[in-house]
C-alpha cells in the first residue's frame, strides 16, 4: 500500500464537463477524513489497493460519472479474474491508529447486475474484514476473517437491473457475517450475526449453527487490518456486476488516543 493514491471528489468535479466525462485528477497521498466531517474520495483502477478483477467504465454509475465493472477477464486467459479491493483505516481516516470492529458505525456499498441476488443466484461482490494477528486463533497472515455475502442479508430485496445498496445498518439488505474458519462459507436460519451483534459481545458459533465448534470470540475487540470488497475465484463466466459508492464510518472512540469526532469516508469508483 506504499503507493496508495486517492483523488479527491473536488478534483474530479472540476474535470467533469457537460458530457459528464472525468478529464483530470488531483492525486494526493494518504488522504484522510477530517474529524467529525465526511470525506469523499475517488478511486480509479490504478489504485494500489485493487488486486485485480475490475475495470473502470462510464456505462453505469451510481454516483459521479462512472463505476467499476467486476467479473471481467483482464489477462486474456478466458476466465473472469477474481476481484479484490483492499482498504485500510489509515487510507481513509485521520490519525486512525488502531481501529477495531467495535469502532465501525457502518459499511455500505452499491452493486448492479442483470440478475437478482438470491439463494439460487448468489454471486455478487461481498464484504470481508481481516483483523490483525494477536496470537489467539490467528489465520495464516491475519487474525480473523469475517465475511458478509449479500445473499445472506436480512430482508433481502435485490432484483436484477437495479442499483442495490448493501449495508451493515438496519434496513433492507442488511449484511450479516460468518467466519469460515468455524462455520464454513455461510449459513441460513437467522444465525449469522449482524455487525451490531458482533459488537455486542462474544460469539459462540455452536449456538448459531448446528455442528459448529463452541467458541468465545469477541470480534468487536479485534483491530482491523483490511476492509475489503471481493468476488470469488470460482464465479461463473456469466457473472458481471458494477460496483460503486462505498461508505465506511468510524465512531468517536476510533483513532489515536480513542478520542475526537467520528469520521465517514465515501469512496466513488470511477473509470
HUHU-V73721 format. One record per backbone hydrogen bond with DSSP energy under -1.0 kcal/mol. NH is the residue of the N-H (numbers start at 1). CO is the residue of the C=O. If there is no record, write none. Layout:
nh = [NH NH]
co = [CO CO]
//
This chain:
nh = [4 6 7 9 12 13 14 15 16 20 28 31 33 36 37 39 41 42 43 47 50 51 55 57 67 68 69 70 81 84 85 86 87 92 93 94 101 102 104 105 108 109 110 111 112 117 118 126 127 128 129 130 131 132 139 143 146 147 148 152 153 154 161 164 166 167 168 171 173 174 175 177 178 182 183 184 186 198 199 203 207 208 209 212 217 219 221 222 224 225 226 227 228 229 230 231 235 239 241 242 243 244 246 247 248 249 250 251 254 256 258 263 265 266 267 268 270]
co = [1 28 42 40 8 9 10 12 13 17 6 29 92 262 34 264 266 7 268 44 47 84 69 67 57 243 55 241 72 52 229 49 227 88 89 33 222 220 101 249 247 166 244 164 242 158 121 230 148 228 146 226 144 223 142 131 129 178 127 149 150 174 113 111 109 173 107 169 155 154 167 193 147 179 179 180 184 194 195 217 204 205 205 209 203 217 218 219 99 130 130 87 128 85 126 83 232 236 70 112 68 110 267 108 265 106 263 103 251 95 255 250 248 39 246 41 43]
//
